[in-house]
Amino acid sequence: MKVLWALLFCGGLIAADIDGFWKSINETTGKPQCAVAVYEYEGLHYGRIVGTYDAQGVMSETIYEPKGRAPGILGNPHYCGMDLIWNLDDSGSKFKGKIVDPEKGNVYNAELWTENEDLIVRGKLFVFGRSQKWRPMTTADFPKGFKLPDLTKFVPVIPAVK
């Protein structure tokens, strides 16, 4: 893990403590679901899916070879390569913006913050919400030969829901 963080830091890819590569974890199975790159663009932060995992916890598709599509998003884009978090603004202790459920197309208010080494991602509607703990990714989490994308080259695309 230290190698990946050093690589990201030295490459100028980490602009804030939430920026970098994270994997969401299924609360029921404990297995990773998707790999998300959190990046900065013009002072705001965004989260793009760069990979998804199969039921065994193996990355089964990437931004370089996308397969699955998001049924809740207009145009049914591939999951991999889609921004699911956008307009995160640093409000001091948390970053606040929007997050979408790509399956259903529901958009929620989002709050993200770090806790120990994890990224806490909270989607909420009014006072109700749900939090997930995302783990930092290591080079071993990516398939052999996977080229880390340059996060400074990402330009956000806000998804339109159905």
C-alpha positions, 0 to 999 in steps of 0.5 A, a space after each residue: 500500500 505504501 508503494 501505491 500512495 508514494 506513487 500517487 503522491 510523487 505523481 502529483 495525483 493526490 490533491 486532498 486526503 480523499 483523493 486516490 484509489 478506493 474500493 467499496 466493500 459489500 457489507 454482507 459479503 465483505 468482498 470488494 464491489 468496485 474500485 473508485 478513483 476520487 480526483 480533483 477538478 477545478 477545486 471540486 472532487 469527483 469519484 469515477 468507477 475504474 473497475 468492478 469486482 466479481 462475486 469472488 472479489 476479483 476485478 472482472 472489468 476495468 475502464 480499459 475493458 468495460 462490460 456492465 452497464 448502468 440501468 439507472 443512468 440515461 444512455 446506460 453508460 458502462 459502470 467503468 468510466 462513469 462518475 458516480 460522485 460529483 461536486 464534492 466541496 471541502 466544508 472543513 471536516 467533510 467533503 459534501 456533494 452528490 452521489 448516484 445509485 447507478 442501478 436505480 438512478 437515485 441521486 443523494 446528498 453525499 458526505 465523504 471523510 477519512 477515518 483512520 485509513 478508510 474513506 467513509 462515504 455517506 449518501 443521505 436523503 433529508 436526515 436519513 442516510 447510509 454510510 459505507 467504509 471504503 478501503 484504500 487500494 494497493 497495487 495488488 488490488 489491480 489486475 496484473 498489467 493494469 495501468 493506473 490512470 492519470 487522475 489529473 487528466 480526468 474531466 468530470 461527466 455528471 450522469 443524467 438519471 432516467 
